[in-house]
Amino acid sequence: MKIYEASFVLTVIGNLIYHVSQKSIPKTVNPFFVYMIIYSIALLGCVIGSLFYSSGGSMAQTLRSTNWAVIAAGIAVFSIEIGFLLAYRAGWNLSSAAMACSVAVTILLVPIGVLLFRERLSTSRILGTILCFLGLYLVAKQ
């Protein structure tokens, strides 16, 4: 399996585990303590992974090369994590919360990709975006 396919499979499997485990976290525990534990496990995974990933330089070089995007991504990850945990605690279904959020993000990323990153918008992507709007409406409708 090439890296293109492997990255997709890893992301799908990770998302499946992520949402099932998010939905299964007891409502009685403090979500911020939960994420301290989760991020500690993720940090350990990153430390181990860095031992096997040779390109990209050292930690010191990476820190010197870090820009606003790394800080923004950290804030975004925290927001996503807490957002999904609170959504599941508020009663969102496992089958619709992730889909509704993913579709909404996809719809919002289309103009961002076109305007900021000069991505091309084909007829099929325009049609797909329209179908996403329809799908979001149907999924979010109660």
C-alpha positions as CSV (number, residue, x, y, z in Angstrom):
1,M,0.0,0.0,0.0
2,K,1.4,3.4,-1.0
3,I,1.5,6.4,1.4
4,Y,-1.4,8.0,-0.5
5,E,-3.7,5.1,0.3
6,A,-2.2,4.3,3.7
7,S,-2.7,7.8,5.0
8,F,-6.4,7.6,4.0
9,V,-6.9,4.3,5.7
10,L,-5.1,5.5,8.8
11,T,-7.2,8.6,9.0
12,V,-10.5,6.6,8.5
13,I,-9.5,4.1,11.2
14,G,-8.4,6.8,13.5
15,N,-11.7,8.7,13.0
16,L,-13.7,5.6,13.7
17,I,-11.9,4.9,16.9
18,Y,-12.0,8.6,17.8
19,H,-15.8,9.0,17.5
20,V,-16.7,5.6,19.1
21,S,-14.4,6.4,22.1
22,Q,-15.6,10.0,22.3
23,K,-19.2,8.8,22.5
24,S,-18.2,6.2,25.2
25,I,-16.4,8.6,27.6
26,P,-18.5,8.7,30.8
27,K,-20.5,11.9,31.2
28,T,-19.5,12.1,34.9
29,V,-15.8,12.8,34.3
30,N,-14.3,16.3,33.8
31,P,-13.7,16.7,30.0
32,F,-10.6,18.8,30.6
33,F,-9.0,16.1,32.8
34,V,-10.0,13.5,30.2
35,Y,-8.1,15.5,27.5
36,M,-5.0,15.8,29.7
37,I,-4.9,12.0,29.7
38,I,-5.6,11.8,26.0
39,Y,-3.0,14.3,25.1
40,S,-0.4,12.6,27.3
41,I,-1.0,9.4,25.4
42,A,-0.8,11.3,22.1
43,L,2.4,13.0,23.2
44,L,3.9,9.6,24.0
45,G,2.9,8.4,20.6
46,C,4.6,11.4,19.0
47,V,7.8,10.9,21.0
48,I,7.9,7.2,19.9
49,G,7.1,8.2,16.3
50,S,9.8,10.8,16.2
51,L,12.4,8.2,16.9
52,F,11.5,6.5,13.5
53,Y,10.9,9.6,11.4
54,S,14.3,10.8,10.1
55,S,13.4,13.8,7.9
56,G,12.4,17.2,9.0
57,G,15.3,18.0,11.4
58,S,15.5,18.1,15.2
59,M,12.9,19.3,17.7
60,A,15.0,22.5,18.1
61,Q,15.0,23.1,14.4
62,T,11.2,22.5,14.2
63,L,10.6,25.0,17.1
64,R,12.6,27.6,15.2
65,S,10.7,27.0,12.0
66,T,7.3,27.0,13.6
67,N,4.8,29.7,12.5
68,W,1.3,30.8,13.4
69,A,-0.2,27.8,11.7
70,V,1.2,25.4,14.3
71,I,-0.3,27.4,17.1
72,A,-3.6,27.7,15.2
73,A,-3.7,24.0,14.6
74,G,-3.2,23.3,18.3
75,I,-6.1,25.6,19.2
76,A,-8.2,24.0,16.5
77,V,-7.5,20.4,17.7
78,F,-8.5,21.4,21.2
79,S,-11.7,23.0,19.9
80,I,-12.6,20.0,17.8
81,E,-11.9,17.6,20.7
82,I,-13.9,19.4,23.3
83,G,-16.6,20.3,20.8
84,F,-17.3,16.7,19.9
85,L,-17.2,15.5,23.5
86,L,-19.8,18.2,24.4
87,A,-21.9,17.5,21.3
88,Y,-22.1,13.8,22.3
89,R,-22.9,14.7,25.9
90,A,-25.6,17.0,24.6
91,G,-27.3,14.2,22.8
92,W,-25.9,14.2,19.2
93,N,-26.0,10.8,17.6
94,L,-22.8,9.1,16.7
95,S,-24.0,8.6,13.2
96,S,-24.9,12.2,12.5
97,A,-22.6,14.5,14.6
98,A,-19.4,13.7,12.7
99,M,-21.2,13.7,9.3
100,A,-22.9,17.0,9.9
101,C,-19.6,18.7,11.1
102,S,-17.6,17.2,8.3
103,V,-20.0,18.3,5.6
104,A,-20.3,21.8,7.1
105,V,-16.5,22.1,7.2
106,T,-16.3,20.8,3.6
107,I,-18.8,23.4,2.4
108,L,-16.9,26.2,4.2
109,L,-13.5,25.0,2.8
110,V,-14.6,25.2,-0.8
111,P,-14.5,29.1,-1.0
112,I,-11.4,29.2,1.3
113,G,-9.6,26.8,-1.1
114,V,-10.6,28.8,-4.1
115,L,-9.9,32.3,-2.6
116,L,-6.8,31.7,-0.5
117,F,-5.1,28.7,-2.2
118,R,-6.2,29.3,-5.8
119,E,-7.7,25.9,-6.1
120,R,-9.9,25.3,-9.2
121,L,-13.6,24.7,-8.8
122,S,-14.8,22.2,-11.5
123,T,-18.4,21.6,-12.4
124,S,-18.4,18.3,-10.6
125,R,-17.1,20.0,-7.4
126,I,-19.8,22.6,-7.6
127,L,-22.4,19.9,-8.0
128,G,-20.8,17.9,-5.1
129,T,-21.0,21.0,-2.9
130,I,-24.6,21.5,-3.7
131,L,-25.3,17.9,-2.8
132,C,-23.3,18.5,0.5
133,F,-25.7,21.3,1.3
134,L,-28.7,19.0,0.7
135,G,-27.1,16.3,2.7
136,L,-26.3,18.6,5.6
137,Y,-29.9,19.8,5.7
138,L,-31.2,16.2,5.7
139,V,-28.7,15.0,8.4
140,A,-29.2,18.0,10.7
141,K,-33.0,18.0,10.3
142,Q,-34.7,16.6,13.4
